[in-house]
Amino acid sequence: MTDEQKDAADTTQPPSPEGAAEPAPAQPAPPAGQEGDAPPLSRRNAILLGVGVVLIMGFAWFFLNPKTDPKKPTGGAAPPPVALPKPPAIWDVTPEQGKTMTNVLLNDSLAEKKVWIHAAAGNPEVDVFRRSLEKVFGQAGWTVSSKVITSFRLKPGIFFFVATEADPPEYVTVAYTAMKSAGIEAVYASGYRAYSETMKQQNPGWSGIELAADQEFAIVLGPKPQ
């Protein structure tokens, strides 16, 4: 506001020389934008102000919102873990069974300690079981002879074939007792040598476990029973 405008707007007037009050001449209203109003913004300034507001809002959203990985799903519960199939049970001699067998096999009164193991071929479970038996008998001081049967298929299960019908040597009984005490059940059959000879005479094509001349028994391991 100029000095002239301030003077015109001032309602206090000095007294006239004659002392009489004279009415103040009417003054025109000040132009719009000159008194009490801020000067109008130019179009360029308005555009710049709008762009600045948009930029400020964009930066605020970027820094205040959490960043997410576009490769990972957002929201919702996590998927349950995939259950892996359990490995098949291995046909094996457990540590507890091995310990029980060893306690029986460590018999100082035995004059001989021999064991013969015949096992089915091409069967991983049978192979594991055979090796475990070999280890238990061997660590107990027994002489182990093993043979894998490839000429014919064995029946499932464990068999304990004794050569003669008469009372076998003591170590044969100890070997069977050791397995039975450990919970390893085997089908026990005596007189197997005479039986195999009879079968060969009746059927020349018959196949079975061959016992050597000095072999008193055989532990036969067929496939694991289902």
C-alpha positions as CSV (number, residue, x, y, z in Angstrom):
1,M,0.0,0.0,0.0
2,T,1.4,3.4,-1.0
3,D,1.6,6.4,1.3
4,E,-1.3,7.9,-0.6
5,Q,-3.4,4.9,-0.1
6,K,-2.5,4.8,3.6
7,D,-3.5,8.5,3.9
8,A,-6.7,7.9,2.1
9,A,-7.6,5.0,4.4
10,D,-6.9,6.9,7.6
11,T,-10.2,8.0,9.1
12,T,-8.7,10.6,11.5
13,Q,-8.6,13.9,9.9
14,P,-7.0,17.1,11.3
15,P,-9.5,19.9,12.1
16,S,-10.0,22.5,9.4
17,P,-8.7,26.1,9.8
18,E,-12.1,27.4,10.4
19,G,-12.6,24.7,13.1
20,A,-15.6,23.3,11.5
21,A,-15.6,19.6,10.7
22,E,-15.9,18.9,7.1
23,P,-16.9,15.6,5.7
24,A,-14.1,13.7,4.2
25,P,-14.4,13.3,0.4
26,A,-15.4,9.9,-0.6
27,Q,-12.5,7.8,-1.8
28,P,-12.8,5.0,-4.4
29,A,-12.3,1.4,-3.1
30,P,-8.8,0.1,-3.5
31,P,-8.2,-2.2,-6.5
32,A,-8.5,-5.9,-5.9
33,G,-5.3,-7.5,-4.8
34,Q,-3.8,-4.3,-3.4
35,E,-5.2,-4.3,0.1
36,G,-5.4,-7.5,2.4
37,D,-5.0,-10.0,-0.5
38,A,-1.8,-11.9,-1.5
39,P,-0.7,-11.3,-5.0
40,P,-2.0,-14.0,-7.4
41,L,0.3,-16.9,-8.4
42,S,1.4,-17.1,-12.0
43,R,0.5,-20.2,-14.0
44,R,4.2,-21.3,-14.1
45,N,4.5,-21.1,-10.3
46,A,1.3,-23.1,-9.8
47,I,2.6,-25.9,-12.1
48,L,5.9,-26.0,-10.2
49,L,4.1,-26.2,-6.9
50,G,1.9,-29.1,-8.1
51,V,4.9,-31.1,-9.3
52,G,6.7,-30.5,-6.0
53,V,3.8,-31.9,-4.1
54,V,3.6,-35.0,-6.3
55,L,7.3,-35.6,-5.8
56,I,7.1,-35.3,-2.0
57,M,4.2,-37.7,-1.8
58,G,6.1,-40.2,-4.1
59,F,9.2,-40.1,-1.9
60,A,7.2,-40.5,1.3
61,W,5.4,-43.6,-0.1
62,F,8.7,-45.2,-1.3
63,F,10.5,-44.9,2.0
64,L,7.5,-45.5,4.4
65,N,6.2,-48.7,2.7
66,P,8.1,-52.0,3.2
67,K,10.0,-53.4,0.3
68,T,8.8,-56.8,-1.0
69,D,10.6,-59.3,-3.1
70,P,8.6,-59.7,-6.4
71,K,9.7,-63.4,-6.5
72,K,8.1,-64.2,-3.2
73,P,4.3,-64.3,-2.6
74,T,3.0,-61.7,-0.2
75,G,0.3,-62.2,2.4
76,G,-1.4,-65.4,3.5
77,A,-0.1,-68.2,5.6
78,A,3.2,-70.0,4.6
79,P,2.7,-73.3,2.8
80,P,3.1,-76.4,4.9
81,P,6.4,-78.2,4.6
82,V,6.5,-81.1,2.2
83,A,6.6,-84.4,3.9
84,L,9.5,-86.5,2.6
85,P,8.9,-90.2,2.2
86,K,10.4,-92.4,4.9
87,P,13.3,-94.6,3.8
88,P,12.5,-98.3,3.8
89,A,13.4,-100.3,6.9
90,I,16.7,-102.1,6.6
91,W,16.8,-105.8,7.3
92,D,19.7,-105.8,9.7
93,V,21.1,-106.9,13.1
94,T,20.5,-104.2,15.6
95,P,23.2,-103.2,18.1
96,E,21.2,-104.7,20.9
97,Q,20.8,-108.0,19.0
98,G,24.5,-108.1,18.2
99,K,25.3,-107.6,21.8
100,T,23.0,-110.4,22.9
101,M,24.4,-112.8,20.3
102,T,28.0,-111.9,21.3
103,N,27.4,-112.7,24.9
104,V,26.2,-116.2,23.9
105,L,28.9,-116.8,21.3
106,L,31.7,-115.9,23.6
107,N,31.8,-119.5,25.0
108,D,35.2,-120.6,26.1
109,S,34.2,-124.2,26.5
110,L,33.7,-124.7,22.7
111,A,36.4,-126.7,21.0
112,E,35.3,-125.4,17.6
113,K,33.6,-122.2,16.5
114,K,32.5,-122.4,12.9
115,V,29.5,-120.9,11.1
116,W,28.3,-121.2,7.4
117,I,26.0,-118.6,6.0
118,H,24.2,-119.0,2.6
119,A,22.4,-116.0,1.3
120,A,20.2,-115.1,-1.7
121,A,21.9,-113.2,-4.5
122,G,20.9,-109.8,-5.9
123,N,19.0,-108.6,-2.8
124,P,20.4,-105.5,-1.0
125,E,18.5,-106.3,2.2
126,V,19.8,-109.8,2.4
127,D,23.3,-108.6,1.7
128,V,23.1,-106.2,4.6
129,F,21.8,-108.8,6.9
130,R,24.5,-111.3,5.8
131,R,27.3,-108.9,6.4
132,S,25.9,-108.1,9.9
133,L,25.8,-111.7,10.9
134,E,29.3,-112.2,9.6
135,K,30.5,-109.3,11.7
136,V,28.9,-110.5,14.9
137,F,30.2,-114.1,14.5
138,G,33.6,-112.9,13.4
139,Q,34.0,-110.4,16.3
140,A,33.1,-113.3,18.7
141,G,36.0,-115.3,17.4
142,W,34.2,-117.6,15.1
143,T,35.4,-118.9,11.7
144,V,32.9,-117.6,9.1
145,S,32.3,-119.1,5.7
146,S,29.8,-117.3,3.4
147,K,28.2,-118.3,0.1
148,V,25.9,-116.4,-2.2
149,I,23.3,-118.6,-3.9
150,T,22.9,-117.8,-7.6
151,S,21.8,-121.1,-9.1
152,F,18.2,-121.0,-7.7
153,R,15.9,-118.8,-5.8
154,L,15.5,-119.1,-2.1
155,K,12.3,-118.9,-0.2
156,P,11.7,-115.8,2.0
157,G,12.9,-116.0,5.6
158,I,15.7,-117.4,7.7
159,F,16.5,-121.1,8.0
160,F,18.8,-123.1,10.2
161,F,19.7,-126.4,8.5
162,V,21.5,-129.0,10.6
163,A,23.3,-131.8,8.7
164,T,22.4,-134.8,10.9
165,E,19.4,-136.0,12.9
166,A,21.6,-137.0,15.8
167,D,22.8,-134.5,18.4
168,P,24.9,-131.9,16.6
169,P,28.2,-130.6,17.9
170,E,27.9,-128.1,20.7
171,Y,28.9,-125.1,18.6
172,V,25.8,-125.7,16.3
173,T,23.5,-125.5,19.3
174,V,25.3,-122.3,20.6
175,A,25.0,-120.6,17.2
176,Y,21.2,-121.3,17.1
177,T,20.7,-120.3,20.7
178,A,22.6,-117.0,20.1
179,M,20.2,-116.0,17.2
180,K,17.1,-117.1,19.1
181,S,18.2,-115.2,22.2
182,A,18.5,-112.0,20.1
183,G,15.1,-112.4,18.7
184,I,16.2,-113.6,15.3
185,E,13.8,-116.4,14.5
186,A,14.9,-119.1,12.1
187,V,13.1,-122.2,10.8
188,Y,15.1,-125.1,12.4
189,A,15.5,-128.4,10.4
190,S,17.7,-131.3,11.2
191,G,18.8,-134.2,9.0
192,Y,19.2,-131.9,6.0
193,R,22.1,-133.9,4.4
194,A,20.1,-137.0,4.1
195,Y,17.0,-135.0,2.9
196,S,19.0,-133.4,0.1
197,E,20.4,-136.7,-1.1
198,T,16.9,-138.2,-1.2
199,M,15.6,-135.3,-3.2
200,K,18.4,-135.5,-5.8
201,Q,17.7,-139.2,-6.3
202,Q,14.0,-138.6,-6.8
203,N,14.4,-135.5,-8.9
204,P,17.7,-135.0,-10.7
205,G,16.8,-131.4,-11.5
206,W,16.2,-130.6,-7.8
207,S,18.2,-127.7,-6.5
208,G,19.0,-127.0,-2.8
209,I,21.6,-126.0,-0.3
210,E,24.8,-128.0,-0.7
211,L,26.5,-128.9,2.6
212,A,30.2,-129.7,2.4
213,A,31.6,-132.9,3.9
214,D,32.8,-131.1,7.1
215,Q,29.8,-128.7,7.3
216,E,27.6,-129.4,10.2
217,F,24.9,-126.7,9.6
218,A,24.0,-123.7,7.5
219,I,22.3,-120.4,8.2
220,V,20.2,-119.7,5.1
221,L,19.0,-116.1,4.4
222,G,16.2,-115.8,1.9
223,P,14.5,-112.5,0.9
224,K,13.0,-110.5,3.7
225,P,9.4,-111.8,4.5
226,Q,6.7,-109.2,3.6
